């Protein structure tokens, strides 16, 4: 993180330049037993590929609105940073009919058809598997489309940090506001610098969930253990996870 970082994508680039090998997002789905750990470099590679998909395949342009109909998940985190990289607005849980494009997960495919633009479906299956035998009608399969995208991303137009970048729970934030709020949240959440590691069981449908589950960790050179379906986890199992993952703070 540097003083010149003005967008979430800037934060990721700074962390990638300084410590690419350390874990950034560790994801658990306690309904399936899935665990995925992404280093800064691996996460940034997913972001670059997804940003290229957005810019080149979906023809998304700065100012476009992308409805993200997705839960708290490592792939959702990737899409949030990809949107920031391109300069489009990540509209979390947004109205597909008012969006230029939609990215949807299970339970939202029918609603997403209200979007007249490009539609991308995520199976959210373990290991990011593709749909079998085919994605929902009217959608491209993210797991099929993203692997062939480039590993480096360069936006066609500079991203303006003062333009809208995120909408969640009825509030809209510019890229600069996301960074500023995340920096302010970090000490409150217990993210006090490199090595800090927060376990978040919050959904991504509020600012607090997004901050604890992604942005504040990025802004403080920390990392996040993101837990989906935590109701399947006993108190004892949670305590063991906190110890095993060297968690220093929790948000539940």
C-alpha positions as CSV (number, residue, x, y, z in Angstrom):
1,X,0.0,0.0,0.0
2,X,1.3,3.5,-0.9
3,X,0.0,7.0,-0.4
4,X,-0.8,7.2,-4.1
5,X,-3.1,4.2,-4.2
6,X,-6.5,5.7,-5.1
7,X,-8.5,2.6,-6.2
8,X,-8.9,-1.0,-4.9
9,X,-7.0,-2.1,-8.1
10,X,-4.1,0.2,-7.0
11,X,-4.0,-1.5,-3.6
12,X,-3.7,-4.9,-5.2
13,X,-0.9,-3.7,-7.6
14,X,1.0,-2.3,-4.6
15,X,0.7,-5.5,-2.6
16,X,1.7,-7.6,-5.7
17,X,4.8,-5.5,-6.1
18,X,6.0,-6.0,-2.5
19,X,4.9,-9.4,-1.4
20,X,3.4,-11.6,-4.1
21,X,3.9,-15.0,-2.5
22,X,2.0,-14.4,0.8
23,X,-1.6,-15.6,1.2
24,X,-4.3,-13.0,0.5
25,X,-7.6,-14.8,0.4
26,X,-8.3,-18.1,2.1
27,X,-11.8,-19.4,1.4
28,X,-13.9,-22.0,3.2
29,X,-17.3,-23.3,2.2
30,X,-18.5,-25.2,5.3
31,X,-21.4,-26.7,3.4
32,X,-19.1,-28.5,1.0
33,X,-15.8,-28.8,2.9
34,X,-14.0,-26.7,0.2
35,X,-10.9,-24.8,1.1
36,X,-9.0,-22.6,-1.4
37,X,-6.0,-20.5,-0.6
38,X,-4.9,-17.8,-3.0
39,X,-1.6,-16.0,-2.8
40,X,-1.4,-12.4,-3.8
41,X,0.1,-13.4,-7.2
42,X,-2.6,-16.1,-7.8
43,X,-5.4,-13.7,-6.9
44,X,-4.0,-11.0,-9.0
45,X,-3.7,-13.4,-12.0
46,X,-7.4,-14.2,-11.6
47,X,-8.2,-10.5,-11.4
48,X,-6.2,-9.8,-14.6
49,X,-7.9,-12.6,-16.5
50,X,-11.3,-11.5,-15.4
51,X,-10.6,-7.8,-16.2
52,X,-9.6,-8.9,-19.7
53,X,-12.8,-10.9,-20.0
54,X,-14.8,-7.8,-18.9
55,X,-13.0,-5.4,-21.2
56,X,-12.5,-7.5,-24.3
57,X,-15.2,-10.1,-24.3
58,X,-18.0,-8.3,-22.6
59,X,-17.0,-4.9,-24.1
60,X,-17.4,-3.3,-20.7
61,X,-16.3,0.4,-20.6
62,X,-15.6,2.8,-17.7
63,X,-18.9,3.8,-16.1
64,X,-20.8,0.7,-17.1
65,X,-22.7,-1.0,-14.3
66,X,-22.1,-4.7,-13.6
67,X,-24.7,-6.4,-11.3
68,X,-22.9,-8.9,-9.1
69,X,-25.5,-11.5,-8.0
70,X,-23.0,-13.5,-5.9
71,X,-22.4,-14.4,-2.3
72,X,-19.3,-13.8,-0.2
73,X,-16.9,-16.0,-2.2
74,X,-13.3,-15.9,-3.5
75,X,-14.5,-15.5,-7.0
76,X,-16.7,-12.6,-6.0
77,X,-13.7,-10.9,-4.6
78,X,-12.0,-11.5,-7.9
79,X,-14.8,-9.8,-9.8
80,X,-14.8,-6.8,-7.4
81,X,-11.2,-6.1,-8.1
82,X,-11.6,-6.8,-11.9
83,X,-14.4,-4.2,-12.0
84,X,-12.1,-1.7,-10.3
85,X,-9.3,-2.5,-12.8
86,X,-11.6,-1.7,-15.8
87,X,-13.4,1.2,-14.2
88,X,-16.9,-0.2,-14.2
89,X,-19.2,0.0,-11.3
90,X,-19.6,-3.2,-9.2
91,X,-23.2,-3.2,-8.2
92,X,-23.4,-5.8,-5.5
93,X,-26.9,-7.4,-5.5
94,X,-28.0,-4.7,-8.0
95,X,-31.0,-4.7,-10.3
96,X,-30.1,-6.7,-13.4
97,X,-32.6,-4.7,-15.5
98,X,-30.7,-1.5,-14.7
99,X,-27.3,-3.0,-15.3
100,X,-25.2,-3.1,-18.5
101,X,-24.0,-6.6,-17.7
102,X,-24.7,-9.3,-15.0
103,X,-22.6,-11.8,-13.2
104,X,-24.7,-14.4,-11.4
105,X,-24.4,-17.4,-9.2
106,X,-26.8,-20.2,-8.3
107,X,-30.2,-18.9,-7.2
108,X,-30.0,-15.8,-9.4
109,X,-29.9,-17.0,-12.9
110,X,-33.6,-16.4,-13.7
111,X,-33.4,-12.9,-12.2
112,X,-30.3,-12.1,-14.2
113,X,-32.1,-12.6,-17.5
114,X,-33.6,-9.2,-17.0
115,X,-30.3,-7.7,-18.0
116,X,-30.2,-6.9,-21.8
117,X,-26.4,-7.0,-21.9
118,X,-23.8,-9.7,-21.5
119,X,-24.4,-12.3,-18.8
120,X,-21.8,-14.5,-17.1
121,X,-22.7,-17.5,-14.8
122,X,-20.5,-18.9,-12.0
123,X,-21.2,-22.4,-10.8
124,X,-19.4,-21.6,-7.4
125,X,-18.6,-25.3,-7.3
126,X,-15.4,-26.5,-5.6
127,X,-12.3,-25.7,-7.6
128,X,-14.3,-23.3,-9.8
129,X,-15.6,-26.1,-11.9
130,X,-17.6,-25.4,-15.1
131,X,-21.3,-26.2,-15.5
132,X,-22.2,-29.7,-16.6
133,X,-23.4,-30.3,-19.2
134,X,-23.9,-26.5,-20.0
135,X,-24.4,-23.2,-18.3
136,X,-27.9,-21.8,-17.8
137,X,-29.5,-20.6,-21.0
138,X,-28.6,-17.0,-21.9
139,X,-25.3,-17.1,-20.0
140,X,-21.6,-17.7,-20.7
141,X,-19.8,-20.0,-18.3
142,X,-17.1,-18.1,-16.4
143,X,-15.0,-21.2,-15.9
144,X,-14.9,-21.8,-19.6
145,X,-14.3,-18.2,-20.7
146,X,-11.7,-17.0,-18.2
147,X,-8.8,-19.5,-18.6
148,X,-7.9,-18.3,-22.1
149,X,-7.7,-14.6,-21.1
150,X,-4.4,-12.8,-20.8
151,X,-2.4,-12.9,-17.6
152,X,-1.7,-9.2,-17.7
153,X,-4.2,-6.4,-17.9
154,X,-4.0,-2.9,-19.2
155,X,-7.2,-0.7,-19.3
156,X,-7.9,1.0,-22.6
157,X,-8.7,4.2,-20.6
158,X,-7.3,5.4,-17.3
159,X,-9.5,4.6,-14.3
160,X,-10.7,7.8,-12.6
161,X,-10.7,7.3,-8.8
162,X,-13.3,10.0,-8.4
163,X,-15.9,8.1,-10.5
164,X,-18.4,5.7,-9.0
165,X,-16.8,2.3,-8.4
166,X,-19.0,0.4,-6.0
167,X,-22.7,0.2,-5.1
168,X,-23.8,-1.9,-2.1
169,X,-26.9,-1.7,0.1
170,X,-28.2,1.4,-1.6
171,X,-25.0,3.4,-1.2
172,X,-22.5,4.3,-3.9
173,X,-18.8,4.9,-3.5
174,X,-16.0,6.2,-5.7
175,X,-12.8,4.2,-6.0
176,X,-11.1,6.8,-3.8
177,X,-13.9,6.5,-1.2
178,X,-13.6,2.7,-1.1
179,X,-9.8,3.0,-0.4
180,X,-10.3,5.7,2.2
181,X,-13.1,3.9,4.1
182,X,-11.1,0.6,4.0
183,X,-8.0,2.3,5.4
184,X,-10.1,3.8,8.2
185,X,-11.8,0.5,8.9
186,X,-8.6,-1.6,9.2
187,X,-7.6,-0.6,12.7
188,X,-11.2,-0.9,14.0
189,X,-11.3,-4.4,12.6
190,X,-7.9,-5.3,14.2
191,X,-6.0,-5.2,10.9
192,X,-3.0,-3.3,12.1
193,X,-0.4,-4.1,9.4
194,X,1.5,-6.8,7.6
195,X,0.7,-10.2,9.1
196,X,-2.7,-9.3,10.4
197,X,-5.3,-11.9,9.3
198,X,-9.0,-11.5,9.7
199,X,-11.6,-14.2,9.6
200,X,-14.9,-12.9,8.2
201,X,-18.2,-14.8,8.2
202,X,-20.1,-11.7,7.0
203,X,-21.9,-11.6,3.7
204,X,-20.9,-9.3,0.9
205,X,-24.3,-7.5,0.8
206,X,-23.2,-4.6,3.1
207,X,-20.2,-2.3,3.2
208,X,-19.1,-3.9,6.5
209,X,-19.1,-7.3,4.9
210,X,-17.1,-6.1,1.9
211,X,-14.6,-4.2,4.1
212,X,-14.0,-7.1,6.5
213,X,-14.0,-9.7,3.8
214,X,-11.7,-8.0,1.3
215,X,-11.0,-4.2,1.2
216,X,-9.7,-3.6,4.7
217,X,-7.2,-6.5,4.4
218,X,-6.0,-5.1,1.1
219,X,-5.7,-1.6,2.5
220,X,-3.6,-2.8,5.5
221,X,-1.3,-5.4,3.8
222,X,-3.3,-8.0,5.7
223,X,-5.1,-11.1,4.6
224,X,-8.6,-12.6,4.9
225,X,-10.0,-16.0,5.8
226,X,-13.5,-15.8,4.1
227,X,-16.1,-18.3,5.5
228,X,-19.2,-19.2,3.6
229,X,-22.0,-21.2,5.3
230,X,-20.4,-20.8,8.7
231,X,-23.6,-22.1,10.4
232,X,-22.3,-25.6,9.5
233,X,-19.3,-25.0,11.8
234,X,-19.3,-25.8,15.5
235,X,-17.7,-23.5,18.0
236,X,-14.9,-25.9,18.6
237,X,-14.2,-26.3,14.9
238,X,-14.2,-22.5,14.5
239,X,-11.7,-22.1,17.3
240,X,-9.5,-24.7,15.7
241,X,-9.7,-22.9,12.4
242,X,-8.8,-19.6,14.0
243,X,-5.7,-21.2,15.5
244,X,-4.7,-23.2,12.4
245,X,-5.1,-20.1,10.1
246,X,-3.2,-17.8,12.5
247,X,-6.2,-15.5,12.6
248,X,-5.6,-12.2,14.5
249,X,-9.1,-10.7,14.3
250,X,-12.7,-11.9,13.5
251,X,-15.8,-10.3,12.0
252,X,-19.0,-12.3,12.4
